[in-house]
Structure formats: C-alpha cells, structure tokens
Amino acid sequence: MSTLTFVYADQTAVLGPLSTYAEPHAYDLCVNHGERLSVPRGWEVLRLAPDPHAGAPTTDDLLALADAVREAARPAPEPVERVQETGRETVRRGHLRMLTSD
C-alpha cells in the first residue's frame, strides 16, 4: 500500500508510504496500482522507499498490550449494595443527585 500525492507546480507525482491521516488530494493505492503508476508526459514520479521499521511493533505497543491483558485478567469488583432512598429528587448534575426528605 502507498499514498499518491501530486505537486502540480513541479509537475511531480510522489508515491510514498501509506499516509496515517486523510488529506483531500492524496490517494491510497494498492501494490499493483502503485507499481504500474504512469504520469502525464513531462511529469516525474518520485518513489519514496518505505521505512522497513515503520510497521514493527514498538515497546509502547507491547506495554499497552501487556496492560490490557492484566486489566482483562483482574477480577470484577464486588457489587455495591444500593441503599433504599427516601425522598424526592430535586436537582441532578451528572451522576450526582440532591434528594429532599418527604
């Protein structure tokens, strides 16, 4: 996969690594179309080699995965007993409520 962008002022088509964010005038191409790319007469194609280490997992990725596994293995907390409320709700702000006694 690669991303194609155009530099109209220089009459250049740039074919580089897959972009990490969307741009209005960038086009993602599959491997077949990236290899067979042709440009108008007088234009140049600049092919940027992808970084071989860009797709490899980093230590941050591995630590995040380990944290997620630990979190999933943690036992569920004990359920909290609800106290029977007496009164009428008068004000609510987010998860907090104010009750008046009847």
TORROTOR-80195 format. One record per atom (N, C-alpha, C): residue number from 1; residue in three letters; atom name; x negated, y negated, z. Coordinates in Angstrom, 1 decimal. Last residue first. Layout:
// residues N
<NUM ALA CA <X Y Z>>
...
END
This chain:
// residues 102
<102 ASP N <39.1 -13.7 52.5>>
<102 ASP CA <40.6 -13.9 52.5>>
<102 ASP C <41.2 -13.9 53.9>>
<101 SER N <36.1 -15.4 51.8>>
<101 SER CA <36.8 -14.4 52.6>>
<101 SER C <38.3 -14.7 52.5>>
<100 THR N <34.6 -15.6 48.5>>
<100 THR CA <35.3 -16.2 49.7>>
<100 THR C <36.0 -15.2 50.5>>
<99 LEU N <31.5 -15.0 47.0>>
<99 LEU CA <32.8 -14.5 47.4>>
<99 LEU C <33.4 -15.4 48.5>>
<98 MET N <29.5 -15.4 44.2>>
<98 MET CA <29.9 -16.0 45.5>>
<98 MET C <31.3 -15.6 45.8>>
<97 ARG N <27.0 -13.5 42.6>>
<97 ARG CA <28.4 -13.9 42.8>>
<97 ARG C <28.6 -14.5 44.1>>
<96 LEU N <24.5 -13.0 40.1>>
<96 LEU CA <24.9 -13.4 41.5>>
<96 LEU C <26.3 -13.8 41.5>>
<95 HIS N <23.7 -12.6 37.5>>
<95 HIS CA <24.1 -11.4 38.3>>
<95 HIS C <24.5 -11.7 39.7>>
<94 GLY N <24.9 -15.6 36.4>>
<94 GLY CA <24.1 -14.4 36.0>>
<94 GLY C <24.6 -13.2 36.8>>
<93 ARG N <27.0 -16.7 38.7>>
<93 ARG CA <25.8 -17.2 38.0>>
<93 ARG C <24.9 -16.0 37.7>>
<92 ARG N <30.2 -17.4 39.6>>
<92 ARG CA <29.3 -16.4 39.1>>
<92 ARG C <28.2 -17.1 38.4>>
<91 VAL N <32.6 -18.0 42.2>>
<91 VAL CA <31.5 -18.5 41.3>>
<91 VAL C <30.7 -17.4 40.9>>
<90 THR N <34.6 -16.5 43.5>>
<90 THR CA <34.8 -17.9 43.1>>
<90 THR C <33.8 -18.4 42.1>>
<89 GLU N <36.2 -13.5 44.2>>
<89 GLU CA <35.1 -14.1 43.6>>
<89 GLU C <35.4 -15.5 43.1>>
<88 ARG N <37.5 -12.9 47.4>>
<88 ARG CA <37.8 -13.2 46.0>>
<88 ARG C <36.5 -13.9 45.4>>
<87 GLY N <37.3 -10.1 49.7>>
<87 GLY CA <37.3 -11.5 49.4>>
<87 GLY C <37.6 -11.6 47.9>>
<86 THR N <35.1 -7.5 50.4>>
<86 THR CA <36.4 -8.1 50.7>>
<86 THR C <36.3 -9.6 50.3>>
<85 GLU N <33.5 -4.7 49.0>>
<85 GLU CA <33.6 -6.2 49.1>>
<85 GLU C <35.0 -6.6 49.5>>
<84 GLN N <31.8 -2.0 50.1>>
<84 GLN CA <33.2 -2.5 49.7>>
<84 GLN C <33.3 -4.0 50.0>>
<83 VAL N <28.7 -1.6 48.7>>
<83 VAL CA <29.4 -1.9 49.9>>
<83 VAL C <30.8 -2.4 49.4>>
<82 ARG N <27.1 1.1 47.1>>
<82 ARG CA <27.9 -0.1 47.0>>
<82 ARG C <28.7 -0.4 48.2>>
<81 GLU N <23.9 2.4 47.3>>
<81 GLU CA <25.3 2.5 47.7>>
<81 GLU C <26.0 1.1 47.6>>
<80 VAL N <21.8 3.1 44.6>>
<80 VAL CA <22.1 2.2 45.7>>
<80 VAL C <23.6 2.3 46.0>>
<79 PRO N <20.1 6.1 43.8>>
<79 PRO CA <21.2 5.2 43.6>>
<79 PRO C <21.5 4.4 44.8>>
<78 GLU N <16.6 6.2 43.6>>
<78 GLU CA <17.8 6.6 44.3>>
<78 GLU C <18.9 5.6 44.0>>
<77 PRO N <15.0 6.2 40.4>>
<77 PRO CA <15.2 5.6 41.7>>
<77 PRO C <16.5 6.2 42.3>>
<76 ALA N <13.5 9.0 38.8>>
<76 ALA CA <14.5 8.0 38.8>>
<76 ALA C <14.7 7.5 40.2>>
<75 PRO N <9.9 9.6 38.6>>
<75 PRO CA <11.3 10.0 39.0>>
<75 PRO C <12.3 8.8 39.0>>
<74 ARG N <8.0 9.1 35.7>>
<74 ARG CA <8.3 8.6 37.0>>
<74 ARG C <9.7 9.0 37.4>>
<73 ALA N <7.6 9.7 33.0>>
<73 ALA CA <7.5 10.8 34.0>>
<73 ALA C <7.8 10.4 35.4>>
<72 ALA N <7.8 7.2 31.8>>
<72 ALA CA <8.8 8.2 31.5>>
<72 ALA C <8.8 9.4 32.5>>
<71 GLU N <5.4 6.0 32.8>>
<71 GLU CA <6.7 5.5 33.1>>
<71 GLU C <7.9 6.5 32.9>>
<70 ARG N <3.5 7.6 31.6>>
<70 ARG CA <3.6 7.6 33.0>>
<70 ARG C <4.9 7.1 33.5>>
<69 VAL N <4.0 7.0 28.9>>
<69 VAL CA <4.1 8.4 29.3>>
<69 VAL C <4.3 8.4 30.9>>
<68 ALA N <3.3 4.3 28.9>>
<68 ALA CA <4.7 4.7 28.5>>
<68 ALA C <5.0 6.1 29.0>>
<67 ASP N <0.6 4.4 29.5>>
<67 ASP CA <1.5 3.7 30.4>>
<67 ASP C <3.0 4.1 30.1>>
<66 ALA N <-0.4 5.7 27.2>>
<66 ALA CA <-0.5 6.3 28.5>>
<66 ALA C <0.4 5.7 29.5>>
<65 LEU N <0.3 3.7 25.3>>
<65 LEU CA <0.9 5.0 25.2>>
<65 LEU C <0.8 5.7 26.5>>
<64 ALA N <-1.4 1.6 26.1>>
<64 ALA CA <0.1 1.4 26.1>>
<64 ALA C <0.8 2.7 26.0>>
<63 LEU N <-3.9 2.8 25.7>>
<63 LEU CA <-3.5 2.5 27.1>>
<63 LEU C <-2.0 2.3 27.2>>
<62 LEU N <-3.9 3.0 22.9>>
<62 LEU CA <-3.9 4.2 23.7>>
<62 LEU C <-3.5 4.0 25.2>>
<61 ASP N <-3.8 0.3 22.2>>
<61 ASP CA <-2.7 1.2 21.8>>
<61 ASP C <-2.7 2.4 22.6>>
<60 ASP N <-6.2 -0.6 23.3>>
<60 ASP CA <-4.9 -1.1 23.8>>
<60 ASP C <-3.8 -0.2 23.4>>
<59 THR N <-8.0 0.8 21.7>>
<59 THR CA <-7.9 1.2 23.1>>
<59 THR C <-6.6 0.6 23.7>>
<58 THR N <-6.4 1.4 18.5>>
<58 THR CA <-7.3 0.7 19.4>>
<58 THR C <-7.2 1.2 20.8>>
<57 PRO N <-6.2 3.6 15.7>>
<57 PRO CA <-5.7 3.1 17.0>>
<57 PRO C <-6.8 2.4 17.8>>
<56 ALA N <-6.8 2.3 12.4>>
<56 ALA CA <-7.2 3.2 13.5>>
<56 ALA C <-6.6 2.6 14.8>>
<55 GLY N <-6.5 0.5 10.4>>
<55 GLY CA <-5.4 1.4 10.7>>
<55 GLY C <-5.6 2.3 11.9>>
<54 ALA N <-8.9 -0.8 10.2>>
<54 ALA CA <-7.7 -1.6 10.5>>
<54 ALA C <-6.6 -0.7 10.9>>
<53 HIS N <-11.2 0.4 9.3>>
<53 HIS CA <-10.9 0.5 10.7>>
<53 HIS C <-9.6 -0.2 11.1>>
<52 PRO N <-11.5 -0.3 6.6>>
<52 PRO CA <-11.2 1.1 7.0>>
<52 PRO C <-10.8 1.3 8.5>>
<51 ASP N <-9.9 -3.0 5.1>>
<51 ASP CA <-10.8 -2.6 6.2>>
<51 ASP C <-10.5 -1.2 6.7>>
<50 PRO N <-9.6 -2.9 1.5>>
<50 PRO CA <-9.0 -2.8 2.9>>
<50 PRO C <-10.1 -2.5 3.9>>
<49 ALA N <-11.0 -5.2 -0.7>>
<49 ALA CA <-11.1 -3.9 -0.2>>
<49 ALA C <-10.4 -3.9 1.2>>
<48 LEU N <-9.2 -7.2 -3.0>>
<48 LEU CA <-9.9 -7.2 -1.7>>
<48 LEU C <-9.9 -5.8 -1.1>>
<47 ARG N <-9.5 -8.1 -6.2>>
<47 ARG CA <-9.1 -7.0 -5.4>>
<47 ARG C <-9.9 -7.0 -4.1>>
<46 LEU N <-8.3 -10.5 -8.3>>
<46 LEU CA <-9.2 -10.3 -7.1>>
<46 LEU C <-8.7 -9.2 -6.3>>
<45 VAL N <-8.0 -10.9 -11.6>>
<45 VAL CA <-7.5 -10.2 -10.5>>
<45 VAL C <-8.6 -10.0 -9.4>>
<44 GLU N <-7.4 -13.9 -13.6>>
<44 GLU CA <-8.3 -12.9 -12.9>>
<44 GLU C <-7.5 -12.2 -11.9>>
<43 TRP N <-6.0 -14.9 -16.8>>
<43 TRP CA <-6.0 -14.8 -15.3>>
<43 TRP C <-7.0 -13.8 -14.8>>
<42 GLY N <-6.1 -14.6 -19.5>>
<42 GLY CA <-6.8 -15.8 -18.9>>
<42 GLY C <-6.8 -15.8 -17.4>>
<41 ARG N <-3.0 -13.0 -19.8>>
<41 ARG CA <-4.3 -13.3 -20.4>>
<41 ARG C <-4.8 -14.6 -19.8>>
<40 PRO N <-1.5 -11.9 -16.6>>
<40 PRO CA <-1.4 -12.6 -17.9>>
<40 PRO C <-2.9 -12.9 -18.5>>
<39 VAL N <-2.4 -8.7 -15.3>>
<39 VAL CA <-2.0 -10.1 -15.2>>
<39 VAL C <-2.0 -10.7 -16.5>>
<38 SER N <-1.5 -5.5 -14.0>>
<38 SER CA <-2.1 -6.3 -15.0>>
<38 SER C <-1.6 -7.7 -14.9>>
<37 LEU N <-2.0 -2.7 -11.9>>
<37 LEU CA <-1.6 -4.1 -12.0>>
<37 LEU C <-2.3 -4.7 -13.2>>
<36 ARG N <-2.4 -0.1 -11.2>>
<36 ARG CA <-2.0 -0.4 -12.6>>
<36 ARG C <-1.7 -1.8 -12.8>>
<35 GLU N <-2.8 -0.1 -8.4>>
<35 GLU CA <-3.9 0.4 -9.3>>
<35 GLU C <-3.6 0.0 -10.8>>
<34 GLY N <-0.3 -0.9 -7.5>>
<34 GLY CA <-1.4 -1.7 -7.2>>
<34 GLY C <-2.6 -1.3 -8.1>>
<33 HIS N <1.4 1.2 -8.3>>
<33 HIS CA <1.5 -0.1 -8.9>>
<33 HIS C <0.3 -1.0 -8.7>>
<32 ASN N <0.3 3.3 -6.6>>
<32 ASN CA <0.4 3.4 -8.1>>
<32 ASN C <0.5 2.1 -8.8>>
<31 VAL N <0.7 2.3 -4.0>>
<31 VAL CA <-0.6 2.6 -4.5>>
<31 VAL C <-0.6 2.6 -6.0>>
<30 CYS N <3.2 -0.4 -4.0>>
<30 CYS CA <2.7 0.9 -3.6>>
<30 CYS C <1.3 1.2 -4.3>>
<29 LEU N <3.1 -3.8 -2.8>>
<29 LEU CA <3.1 -2.8 -3.9>>
<29 LEU C <2.6 -1.5 -3.4>>
<28 ASP N <4.8 -6.7 -1.8>>
<28 ASP CA <4.1 -5.5 -1.4>>
<28 ASP C <4.2 -4.4 -2.5>>
<27 TYR N <4.2 -10.0 -2.5>>
<27 TYR CA <4.9 -8.8 -2.9>>
<27 TYR C <4.1 -7.6 -2.5>>
<26 ALA N <4.8 -13.4 -1.6>>
<26 ALA CA <3.9 -12.2 -1.5>>
<26 ALA C <4.8 -11.0 -1.8>>
<25 HIS N <6.2 -15.8 -1.3>>
<25 HIS CA <5.7 -15.4 -2.6>>
<25 HIS C <4.7 -14.3 -2.5>>
<24 PRO N <7.1 -15.9 1.5>>
<24 PRO CA <8.0 -16.0 0.4>>
<24 PRO C <7.5 -15.5 -1.0>>
<23 GLU N <5.9 -13.3 3.6>>
<23 GLU CA <5.7 -14.6 3.0>>
<23 GLU C <6.6 -14.7 1.8>>
<22 ALA N <5.9 -11.3 6.6>>
<22 ALA CA <6.5 -11.7 5.3>>
<22 ALA C <6.2 -13.1 4.9>>
<21 TYR N <3.0 -9.8 8.0>>
<21 TYR CA <4.2 -10.6 8.1>>
<21 TYR C <4.7 -11.0 6.7>>
<20 THR N <0.9 -8.3 7.3>>
<20 THR CA <1.5 -8.0 8.6>>
<20 THR C <2.8 -8.8 8.8>>
<19 SER N <0.2 -6.9 4.1>>
<19 SER CA <0.4 -8.1 5.0>>
<19 SER C <1.2 -7.7 6.2>>
<18 LEU N <-2.2 -4.6 3.0>>
<18 LEU CA <-0.8 -4.9 3.3>>
<18 LEU C <-0.6 -6.0 4.4>>
<17 PRO N <-5.1 -6.1 1.4>>
<17 PRO CA <-4.4 -5.2 2.4>>
<17 PRO C <-3.0 -5.6 2.6>>
<16 GLY N <-4.6 -7.5 -1.9>>
<16 GLY CA <-5.3 -7.2 -0.7>>
<16 GLY C <-4.6 -6.3 0.2>>
<15 LEU N <-5.0 -9.1 -4.8>>
<15 LEU CA <-4.4 -7.9 -4.3>>
<15 LEU C <-5.2 -7.4 -3.1>>
<14 VAL N <-4.3 -12.1 -6.3>>
<14 VAL CA <-5.0 -11.5 -5.2>>
<14 VAL C <-4.3 -10.3 -4.7>>
<13 ALA N <-4.7 -13.6 -9.4>>
<13 ALA CA <-3.8 -12.7 -8.6>>
<13 ALA C <-4.7 -12.0 -7.6>>
<12 THR N <-5.2 -16.9 -10.6>>
<12 THR CA <-5.8 -15.7 -9.9>>
<12 THR C <-4.6 -14.9 -9.2>>
<11 GLN N <-5.3 -19.6 -11.4>>
<11 GLN CA <-4.9 -18.5 -12.3>>
<11 GLN C <-5.5 -17.2 -11.8>>
<10 ASP N <-5.6 -21.6 -9.6>>
<10 ASP CA <-6.8 -20.9 -10.1>>
<10 ASP C <-6.6 -19.8 -11.1>>
<9 ALA N <-3.0 -22.3 -9.2>>
<9 ALA CA <-3.9 -23.3 -9.5>>
<9 ALA C <-5.2 -22.7 -10.1>>
<8 TYR N <-1.7 -19.9 -8.3>>
<8 TYR CA <-1.4 -20.5 -9.6>>
<8 TYR C <-2.5 -21.5 -10.1>>
<7 VAL N <-2.4 -17.2 -6.9>>
<7 VAL CA <-3.0 -18.6 -6.7>>
<7 VAL C <-2.9 -19.2 -8.1>>
<6 PHE N <-0.3 -14.8 -5.6>>
<6 PHE CA <-0.8 -15.5 -6.7>>
<6 PHE C <-1.3 -16.8 -6.3>>
<5 THR N <-0.5 -11.5 -4.0>>
<5 THR CA <-0.2 -12.9 -4.0>>
<5 THR C <-0.8 -13.6 -5.2>>
<4 LEU N <0.4 -8.3 -2.9>>
<4 LEU CA <0.0 -9.1 -4.1>>
<4 LEU C <0.4 -10.6 -3.9>>
<3 THR N <-0.7 -5.9 -0.7>>
<3 THR CA <0.1 -7.1 -0.9>>
<3 THR C <-0.5 -7.9 -2.0>>
<2 SER N <-0.4 -2.2 -0.7>>
<2 SER CA <-1.2 -3.5 -0.8>>
<2 SER C <-0.2 -4.6 -1.0>>
<1 MET N <-0.8 1.2 0.0>>
<1 MET CA <0.0 0.0 0.0>>
<1 MET C <-0.9 -1.2 0.0>>
END
